[in-house]
Amino acid sequence: MAGMLQFSSRSLPRNVVRFTSRIWELENSQITVKTRSYQQGRAFRSWICRLGSNAGGKRFQLEQDIQNHHLRIQHFRSSAILCEEIKIVTVPPFAESVSEGDVRWEKAVGDAVAEDEVVLEIETDKTSVPVPSPASGIIEERYVEDGTTVKAGQQLFKLKVTGAAPAKAKAAPQPAAEAPAAAAPSPPPAAAAPPPTPAAAPPPPPPPPRPAQAAAPMASIPVAAIRHAQAIEAATVKVPPADPTKEISGTRSEQRVKMNRMRQRIAQRLKEAQNTNAMLTTFNEIDMSHIMDFRKQHLEAFQKKYNMKFGFMSAFVKASAFALQDQPVVNAVIDGPDIVYRDYIDISVAVATPKGLVVPVLRNVEGMNFADIELGIAALGEKARKGALAVEDMDGGTFTISNGGVFGSLMGTPIINPPQSAILGMHGIFDRPIAVKGQVVIRPMMYVALTYDHRLIDGREAVLFLRKVKAAVEDPRIMFLGL
């Protein structure tokens, strides 16, 4: 871009860059503007600018000269002006089964955020959806407050893009070096010669004795007053806890906290299951000694190959899939006047998180082996602990396993996870005396419970299902033999 400049005019052709400069006044009220003509290569066209009479000298009428000629011109360059970029961040699209969520802010206005850093989370009925920053910048404005219910596409906040990640806090400076040791004290001055001792004076006469004064009476304080003062000094002021979910300080106060959407949804679904299903629970016990020996025998090789521990969940998940294939009605569900039989086994594994109970799903378990199940459970558990579970990870499921034994539960009756028809409850492993071939022996035992919908599943199918799980866990070889 080059030109010899001049004035600002809207009448110049598009290939002439408009600038503002002083006007050269000539005797004939004309100036010559020289500009690069891109259509003519390096040739330049002369434009005759005549001072218009109807515009007070502010507008010019241009007449193109016919002749093209090459002239020496003065070149200049202009740099691009970088404008501050502003981004408006909106609510991301939800899954099909989710329409809205509640906002929980992680950052405040004025905070500097890096690219992909989580600014807020949207709590939905099933999971929390993190909303990251699209670029490094500063949050200038929030369009919704904490706890507001939002829908997909709604504006959340305004971000001023800076392009630089927020600087980390600098390390505290090292303490200054200690001051040098004080100079050694100067030696004491030489002792002066003692003055000559004067002659001893006669001792003064003793003072006359003073009359004895009467002792003041001792103040008396009641014992009750002393105890009251001591109680006041020892008294401490108690304030309500900052987080009532983690502490009870005894102030006899009450704090009302809004229930998050996930907890509301859990409460709603559990109550629906209780009101809809005819729930009944049957129990059995499993001798865990054989599966514990099996696990101990193959633990090292399994950990070396798959870089993870061999747990008990894979045995129960595989045994449940084996029993579901034997009793397909437990894998079915009532839908209005129909019964839906599903030709696949998707097992939901209940996982407790700080935000509530979630049930991610292992799909097509009928085709998995122990290693596949352990790897799948580990991946889902890691996502659950990080709060990264998506709605798709928890959608569906034909059967649920709940392991209360990790918290030391002895026995319990789990509640069905709708729209399923049954749930298996695992409990803690405790040494108990049992009878084996007429002998009383101590074995590690676990109680298991199956809660089922009695509208669909009869007691016979439920008991046979639980016995099949018991047999498969106590001796996994029957699963490989198809017994």
C-alpha positions as CSV (number, residue, x, y, z in Angstrom):
1,M,0.0,0.0,0.0
2,A,1.6,3.2,-1.1
3,G,0.6,6.7,-1.9
4,M,1.4,10.4,-1.6
5,L,-0.9,12.1,0.8
6,Q,-3.2,14.5,0.7
7,F,-6.7,14.6,2.0
8,S,-9.7,12.5,2.9
9,S,-12.3,12.0,0.2
10,R,-15.1,9.6,-0.4
11,S,-15.0,10.3,-4.1
12,L,-11.8,8.5,-4.8
13,P,-11.9,5.1,-6.6
14,R,-11.6,2.0,-4.5
15,N,-8.0,1.4,-5.3
16,V,-7.1,4.7,-3.7
17,V,-6.5,4.5,0.0
18,R,-8.2,7.3,2.0
19,F,-6.1,9.3,4.4
20,T,-6.2,12.6,6.1
21,S,-3.4,15.1,5.6
22,R,-2.9,18.8,4.9
23,I,-4.2,20.1,1.5
24,W,-1.7,21.7,-0.8
25,E,-3.1,25.0,-1.8
26,L,-2.2,26.0,-5.4
27,E,-3.0,29.2,-7.2
28,N,-5.4,27.5,-9.6
29,S,-7.2,25.7,-6.7
30,Q,-6.0,22.4,-8.0
31,I,-3.7,19.7,-6.5
32,T,-2.4,16.5,-8.1
33,V,-2.9,13.2,-6.2
34,K,-0.7,10.4,-7.3
35,T,-1.7,6.9,-6.3
36,R,-0.7,3.4,-7.4
37,S,-3.0,1.9,-10.0
38,Y,-2.9,-1.9,-9.6
39,Q,-4.6,-2.4,-12.9
40,Q,-1.7,-0.6,-14.7
41,G,1.2,-2.5,-13.0
42,R,3.6,0.1,-11.7
43,A,2.1,2.9,-13.7
44,F,0.4,5.8,-11.9
45,R,-2.6,7.9,-12.8
46,S,-2.8,11.5,-12.2
47,W,-5.9,12.8,-10.6
48,I,-6.8,16.5,-10.9
49,C,-8.6,17.7,-7.8
50,R,-10.6,20.8,-8.3
51,L,-11.9,22.7,-5.3
52,G,-15.7,22.4,-5.3
53,S,-17.6,25.6,-4.9
54,N,-20.7,24.1,-3.3
55,A,-18.9,22.3,-0.4
56,G,-17.0,25.1,1.3
57,G,-13.7,23.6,0.2
58,K,-14.4,20.3,1.9
59,R,-15.3,18.2,-1.1
60,F,-13.4,17.6,-4.3
61,Q,-14.4,16.6,-7.7
62,L,-12.0,14.4,-9.4
63,E,-11.2,14.3,-13.1
64,Q,-9.1,11.5,-14.4
65,D,-6.2,12.5,-16.6
66,I,-5.9,10.4,-19.7
67,Q,-2.2,10.0,-19.7
68,N,-0.5,7.4,-17.5
69,H,3.0,8.2,-16.4
70,H,5.6,6.9,-14.1
71,L,6.5,9.1,-11.2
72,R,8.6,8.8,-8.1
73,I,6.4,8.6,-5.0
74,Q,7.0,8.4,-1.3
75,H,6.1,5.0,0.2
76,F,4.7,4.4,3.7
77,R,3.4,1.3,5.5
78,S,0.7,0.8,8.0
79,S,0.5,-1.9,10.7
80,A,-2.6,-3.8,11.6
81,I,-4.4,-2.8,14.7
82,L,-5.1,-5.7,17.1
83,C,-8.6,-5.3,18.5
84,E,-9.6,-6.8,21.8
85,E,-11.4,-10.1,21.1
86,I,-14.6,-10.8,23.1
87,K,-16.1,-14.2,23.4
88,I,-19.6,-15.0,24.7
89,V,-19.8,-18.5,26.1
90,T,-23.1,-20.3,26.0
91,V,-24.6,-23.4,27.6
92,P,-23.4,-26.5,25.6
93,P,-26.0,-28.9,24.1
94,F,-27.3,-31.5,26.5
95,A,-28.1,-35.1,25.9
96,E,-31.6,-36.0,24.6
97,S,-32.9,-36.9,28.0
98,V,-31.7,-33.7,29.7
99,S,-33.3,-30.3,29.1
100,E,-31.9,-28.0,31.8
101,G,-29.4,-27.7,34.6
102,D,-28.3,-25.6,37.6
103,V,-25.2,-23.4,37.4
104,R,-22.4,-23.7,39.9
105,W,-19.6,-21.2,39.4
106,E,-16.0,-22.0,39.9
107,K,-14.6,-18.6,38.9
108,A,-15.6,-15.0,39.6
109,V,-15.7,-11.8,37.5
110,G,-12.2,-10.5,37.0
111,D,-10.5,-13.9,37.4
112,A,-7.9,-14.9,34.8
113,V,-8.5,-18.3,33.2
114,A,-6.4,-20.5,30.9
115,E,-7.7,-22.2,27.9
116,D,-9.8,-25.3,28.7
117,E,-9.9,-24.4,32.4
118,V,-13.3,-25.1,34.0
119,V,-15.2,-21.9,34.7
120,L,-18.4,-23.4,35.9
121,E,-20.3,-26.7,36.1
122,I,-23.9,-27.3,35.1
123,E,-25.6,-29.9,37.4
124,T,-28.2,-31.9,35.6
125,D,-30.4,-34.7,36.7
126,K,-27.8,-37.3,35.9
127,T,-24.4,-35.7,35.9
128,S,-22.4,-32.5,36.0
129,V,-21.4,-30.9,32.7
130,P,-18.2,-28.8,33.0
131,V,-18.0,-25.6,30.9
132,P,-14.3,-24.8,30.1
133,S,-12.9,-21.5,28.9
134,P,-12.6,-21.4,25.1
135,A,-9.3,-19.4,25.3
136,S,-7.0,-17.7,27.8
137,G,-8.5,-14.5,29.1
138,I,-10.3,-12.6,31.8
139,I,-13.9,-13.1,32.8
140,E,-15.6,-9.7,32.3
141,E,-19.2,-10.4,33.0
142,R,-21.5,-13.2,34.2
143,Y,-24.9,-13.3,32.7
144,V,-26.4,-15.8,35.3
145,E,-26.0,-16.2,39.0
146,D,-25.0,-19.2,41.0
147,G,-27.8,-21.7,41.2
148,T,-29.7,-20.4,38.2
149,T,-31.5,-22.9,36.0
150,V,-30.3,-22.7,32.4
151,K,-31.1,-24.3,29.1
152,A,-28.9,-25.2,26.1
153,G,-27.7,-22.2,24.1
154,Q,-28.3,-19.7,26.9
155,Q,-25.5,-17.1,27.5
156,L,-23.3,-17.7,30.5
157,F,-20.4,-15.2,30.6
158,K,-18.3,-12.8,28.6
159,L,-14.6,-13.5,28.2
160,K,-12.0,-11.0,27.2
161,V,-9.4,-12.9,25.2
162,T,-5.8,-12.0,26.1
163,G,-4.0,-15.0,24.5
164,A,-1.8,-15.5,27.5
165,A,-2.3,-18.0,30.3
166,P,-2.6,-16.6,33.8
167,A,0.7,-16.2,35.5
168,K,1.4,-18.6,38.4
169,A,2.1,-17.3,41.8
170,K,5.7,-16.6,42.2
171,A,7.6,-18.4,44.9
172,A,8.2,-16.5,48.1
173,P,11.5,-14.7,48.1
174,Q,14.2,-16.2,50.2
175,P,14.7,-14.5,53.6
176,A,17.4,-11.9,53.6
177,A,20.8,-13.0,54.9
178,E,21.2,-12.4,58.5
179,A,23.0,-9.3,59.5
180,P,26.7,-9.8,60.2
181,A,27.6,-10.5,63.7
182,A,28.0,-7.5,65.9
183,A,31.5,-6.2,66.3
184,A,33.3,-7.5,69.3
185,P,32.9,-5.2,72.3
186,S,35.7,-2.9,72.9
187,P,37.9,-3.7,75.9
188,P,36.9,-1.9,79.1
189,P,38.8,1.2,79.9
190,A,41.6,0.9,82.4
191,A,40.5,1.2,85.9
192,A,41.2,4.6,87.4
193,A,43.2,4.9,90.5
194,P,41.0,4.8,93.6
195,P,40.5,8.2,95.3
196,P,42.0,8.5,98.8
197,T,39.7,7.2,101.5
198,P,38.5,9.9,103.9
199,A,38.6,9.5,107.6
200,A,35.9,7.3,109.0
201,A,32.9,9.4,110.2
202,P,31.0,8.5,113.4
203,P,27.8,6.3,112.8
204,P,24.4,8.2,112.9
205,P,22.1,7.7,115.8
206,P,19.3,5.1,115.1
207,P,15.8,6.5,114.1
208,P,13.0,6.5,116.7
209,P,10.6,3.6,116.5
210,R,7.3,4.3,114.6
211,P,4.0,3.3,116.1
212,A,2.6,0.1,114.6
213,Q,-0.3,0.7,112.2
214,A,-3.5,-1.3,112.4
215,A,-3.8,-4.0,109.7
216,A,-6.5,-3.4,107.0
217,P,-9.5,-5.7,107.0
218,M,-9.4,-8.5,104.3
219,A,-12.0,-8.2,101.6
220,S,-14.4,-11.1,101.5
221,I,-15.9,-12.4,98.1
222,P,-18.7,-14.9,98.0
223,V,-17.8,-18.3,96.6
224,A,-20.6,-18.2,94.1
225,A,-19.3,-15.0,92.7
226,I,-15.8,-16.5,92.3
227,R,-17.2,-19.6,90.5
228,H,-19.3,-17.3,88.2
229,A,-16.3,-15.3,87.3
230,Q,-14.3,-18.4,86.6
231,A,-17.1,-19.7,84.4
232,I,-17.2,-16.5,82.4
233,E,-13.4,-16.6,81.8
234,A,-13.5,-20.2,80.7
235,A,-16.6,-19.7,78.4
236,T,-16.0,-19.9,74.6
237,V,-18.2,-18.5,71.9
238,K,-19.4,-21.2,69.4
239,V,-20.4,-20.3,65.9
240,P,-22.3,-22.4,63.4
241,P,-20.1,-24.6,61.2
242,A,-19.1,-23.2,57.8
243,D,-20.1,-26.5,56.1
244,P,-23.0,-28.1,57.9
245,T,-22.6,-31.3,55.8
246,K,-19.3,-32.1,57.4
247,E,-19.4,-30.8,61.0
248,I,-21.8,-30.5,63.9
249,S,-20.5,-28.0,66.5
250,G,-23.5,-28.0,68.9
251,T,-24.8,-24.5,68.5
252,R,-28.4,-25.7,68.1
253,S,-28.7,-23.8,64.9
254,E,-30.2,-24.9,61.6
255,Q,-29.0,-24.2,58.1
256,R,-31.2,-24.8,55.0
257,V,-29.2,-25.9,51.9
258,K,-30.7,-26.3,48.5
259,M,-30.8,-29.9,47.3
260,N,-28.8,-30.3,44.1
261,R,-30.5,-31.6,40.9
262,M,-28.8,-35.0,41.0
263,R,-30.0,-35.6,44.6
264,Q,-33.5,-34.5,43.6
265,R,-33.5,-36.8,40.7
266,I,-32.2,-39.7,42.8
267,A,-35.0,-39.1,45.4
268,Q,-37.6,-38.9,42.7
269,R,-36.5,-42.1,41.0
270,L,-36.3,-44.1,44.2
271,K,-39.7,-43.0,45.3
272,E,-41.1,-43.9,41.8
273,A,-39.6,-47.3,42.1
274,Q,-41.1,-47.8,45.5
275,N,-44.5,-46.7,44.3
276,T,-44.5,-48.6,41.0
277,N,-42.8,-51.9,41.6
278,A,-44.0,-54.7,43.9
279,M,-40.5,-55.1,45.4
280,L,-39.6,-58.3,47.2
281,T,-36.1,-59.4,48.4
282,T,-34.6,-62.8,48.7
283,F,-31.3,-63.7,50.4
284,N,-28.5,-66.2,50.2
285,E,-24.9,-66.5,51.4
286,I,-21.7,-67.2,49.5
287,D,-18.6,-69.0,50.7
288,M,-15.8,-66.7,49.4
289,S,-12.9,-69.0,50.2
290,H,-12.7,-70.5,46.7
291,I,-12.8,-67.3,44.8
292,M,-10.3,-65.7,47.2
293,D,-7.9,-68.6,46.6
294,F,-8.5,-68.3,42.8
295,R,-7.8,-64.5,43.0
296,K,-4.7,-65.0,45.1
297,Q,-3.4,-67.7,42.7
298,H,-3.7,-65.5,39.6
299,L,-3.3,-62.0,41.2
300,E,0.4,-61.5,40.3
301,A,0.1,-62.7,36.7
302,F,-3.1,-60.7,36.2
303,Q,-1.5,-57.5,37.5
304,K,1.6,-58.0,35.5
305,K,-0.4,-58.4,32.2
306,Y,-3.1,-55.8,32.7
307,N,-1.3,-53.4,35.1
308,M,-4.3,-53.5,37.6
309,K,-5.5,-55.5,40.5
310,F,-7.8,-58.5,40.2
311,G,-10.9,-57.7,42.3
312,F,-14.1,-59.5,43.2
313,M,-16.5,-57.3,41.2
314,S,-15.6,-59.0,37.9
315,A,-16.6,-62.4,39.4
316,F,-20.0,-61.1,40.5
317,V,-20.6,-59.2,37.2
318,K,-19.8,-62.3,35.1
319,A,-21.8,-64.5,37.4
320,S,-24.8,-62.2,37.1
321,A,-24.6,-62.2,33.4
322,F,-24.3,-66.0,33.5
323,A,-27.4,-66.2,35.7
324,L,-29.4,-63.7,33.6
325,Q,-28.8,-66.0,30.5
326,D,-30.3,-68.8,32.6
327,Q,-33.3,-66.7,33.7
328,P,-34.0,-64.1,31.0
329,V,-37.1,-62.9,32.8
330,V,-34.9,-61.1,35.3
331,N,-33.4,-59.2,32.4
332,A,-36.8,-58.2,31.1
333,V,-39.0,-55.2,32.0
334,I,-42.7,-54.2,32.1
335,D,-43.7,-51.5,29.6
336,G,-47.4,-50.7,30.0
337,P,-49.3,-53.9,29.0
338,D,-46.2,-55.5,27.5
339,I,-43.1,-57.3,28.7
340,V,-39.9,-56.3,26.9
341,Y,-37.3,-59.1,26.7
342,R,-33.9,-57.8,25.9
343,D,-31.4,-59.8,23.9
344,Y,-28.4,-58.1,25.5
345,I,-27.0,-57.7,29.0
346,D,-26.0,-54.2,30.1
347,I,-25.1,-54.2,33.8
348,S,-25.2,-51.0,35.8
349,V,-22.6,-50.8,38.6
350,A,-23.6,-48.4,41.4
351,V,-20.8,-46.0,42.4
352,A,-20.9,-43.6,45.4
353,T,-19.5,-40.2,44.7
354,P,-19.5,-37.0,46.8
355,K,-22.3,-35.6,44.7
356,G,-24.5,-38.7,45.0
357,L,-25.0,-42.2,43.7
358,V,-24.3,-42.8,40.0
359,V,-24.7,-46.0,38.0
360,P,-22.5,-46.2,34.9
361,V,-23.2,-49.1,32.6
362,L,-21.1,-51.9,31.3
363,R,-22.5,-52.9,28.0
364,N,-22.7,-56.4,26.4
365,V,-21.3,-58.1,29.5
366,E,-22.4,-61.5,28.1
367,G,-19.4,-61.4,25.7
368,M,-16.8,-60.1,28.3
369,N,-14.2,-62.1,30.3
370,F,-12.9,-61.2,33.7
371,A,-10.2,-58.9,32.4
372,D,-12.6,-57.0,30.1
373,I,-14.9,-56.4,33.1
374,E,-12.1,-55.2,35.4
375,L,-10.8,-52.8,32.8
376,G,-14.3,-51.5,32.1
377,I,-15.1,-51.0,35.8
378,A,-11.8,-49.3,36.4
379,A,-12.4,-46.8,33.5
380,L,-15.9,-46.0,34.7
381,G,-14.8,-45.6,38.3
382,E,-12.0,-43.2,37.3
383,K,-14.4,-41.1,35.3
384,A,-16.9,-41.1,38.2
385,R,-14.2,-39.9,40.7
386,K,-13.2,-37.1,38.4
387,G,-16.8,-36.1,37.7
388,A,-16.3,-36.8,34.0
389,L,-19.2,-39.2,33.5
390,A,-21.4,-38.3,30.5
391,V,-25.1,-39.0,30.3
392,E,-24.3,-41.7,27.7
393,D,-22.2,-43.6,30.3
394,M,-25.3,-44.0,32.5
395,D,-28.1,-44.5,30.0
396,G,-29.8,-47.8,29.7
397,G,-28.9,-50.9,31.8
398,T,-30.9,-54.1,32.2
399,F,-29.6,-55.1,35.7
400,T,-27.8,-53.4,38.6
401,I,-25.2,-54.5,41.1
402,S,-24.7,-52.5,44.3
403,N,-21.7,-53.3,46.5
404,G,-22.4,-52.0,50.0
405,G,-19.7,-54.3,51.3
406,V,-17.0,-51.8,50.6
407,F,-18.4,-49.7,53.5
408,G,-18.7,-52.8,55.9
409,S,-22.4,-53.5,55.3
410,L,-23.5,-56.9,56.8
411,M,-26.9,-57.1,55.1
412,G,-29.4,-54.8,53.3
413,T,-32.3,-54.7,50.9
414,P,-31.4,-52.7,47.8
415,I,-34.0,-50.7,45.8
416,I,-34.7,-51.4,42.1
417,N,-33.2,-48.9,39.7
418,P,-36.0,-48.2,37.2
419,P,-36.8,-49.1,34.5
420,Q,-35.1,-52.3,35.5
421,S,-36.7,-55.3,37.2
422,A,-34.1,-56.5,39.7
423,I,-30.9,-55.5,41.6
424,L,-28.2,-57.6,43.3
425,G,-26.8,-56.3,46.6
426,M,-23.3,-57.4,47.7
427,H,-22.2,-57.0,51.3
428,G,-19.2,-57.4,53.5
429,I,-17.0,-60.5,53.8
430,F,-16.9,-61.8,57.4
431,D,-15.5,-65.0,59.0
432,R,-18.4,-67.1,60.3
433,P,-18.8,-70.6,61.5
434,I,-20.6,-72.8,59.0
435,A,-21.2,-76.6,58.6
436,V,-19.3,-78.3,55.9
437,K,-19.7,-82.1,55.6
438,G,-20.8,-82.4,59.1
439,Q,-17.9,-80.3,60.4
440,V,-18.1,-76.8,61.9
441,V,-15.5,-74.6,60.1
442,I,-14.7,-70.9,59.9
443,R,-15.1,-69.5,56.4
444,P,-15.2,-66.0,54.8
445,M,-18.9,-65.5,54.1
446,M,-20.9,-62.9,52.3
447,Y,-24.6,-62.3,52.3
448,V,-26.2,-61.4,49.0
449,A,-29.6,-60.0,48.4
450,L,-31.8,-59.9,45.2
451,T,-34.6,-57.4,45.1
452,Y,-37.0,-58.0,42.2
453,D,-40.3,-56.8,40.8
454,H,-42.8,-59.4,41.9
455,R,-45.2,-58.2,39.2
456,L,-42.9,-59.8,36.6
457,I,-40.6,-62.2,38.4
458,D,-41.9,-65.0,40.5
459,G,-40.2,-66.3,43.6
460,R,-39.0,-69.4,41.8
461,E,-37.1,-67.5,39.1
462,A,-35.6,-65.1,41.7
463,V,-34.4,-67.9,44.0
464,L,-32.9,-69.9,41.0
465,F,-31.2,-66.8,39.7
466,L,-29.6,-66.1,43.1
467,R,-28.5,-69.8,43.5
468,K,-26.9,-69.6,40.0
469,V,-24.9,-66.5,41.1
470,K,-23.8,-68.3,44.3
471,A,-22.6,-71.3,42.4
472,A,-20.8,-69.3,39.8
473,V,-18.9,-67.2,42.4
474,E,-18.0,-70.1,44.6
475,D,-16.7,-72.1,41.6
476,P,-16.0,-70.0,38.5
477,R,-15.2,-73.1,36.4
478,I,-18.9,-73.9,35.9
479,M,-19.2,-70.7,33.8
480,F,-16.6,-72.0,31.4
481,L,-18.2,-75.4,31.3
482,G,-21.7,-74.0,30.8
483,L,-23.1,-75.9,33.7
